[in-house]
Amino acid sequence: MYKKIIITILSLVIYFISAEKSLASNIFFQTNKDIKTGYYLKVDFFINTDKYINTFSGDIVFSTRYLKLEKVIDGSSIISIWAKQPKKTNTNEVSFLGITPGGYYGKSGYLFSLLFTTLKSGDTSIETKNIKFLINDGLGTNAKIKNI
């Protein structure tokens, strides 16, 4: 009896840990690392998800001391309907809101790219904020976002 209770508790713990992981989604970006002043820097944004996600929104924040936004590129995106196409909404911010009917499930789903000109050398960052993904469950359930 005691052994059966331990196995049941252990099974429940493993179930909840794996269920938590299965709800995780993340947004990430890729770029080249060695950038010189006056050169173009293309930053590609992607999503990984373990659930079907149908709504994607958020903001990308960058330093205007180091980077000048030249262009937003959203061709070939997994997002088929842009309610708010990625565009500069503040001096140092790009906002977006997009929908994919039926949802997207998978790894390295391309969202969009930002093309910058580098203004000077040094350490800078590109950050995400207000990231929100909604699960395609008919309820608008927020997906858990995992920071990477």
Secondary structure by P-SEA (a helix, b strand, c coil): caaaaaaaaaaaaaaaaaaaaaacccccccccccccccbbbbbbbbccccccccbbbbbbbbbccccccccccccccccccccccccccccccccbbbbbcccccccccccbbbbbbbccccccccccccbbbbcccccccccccccc
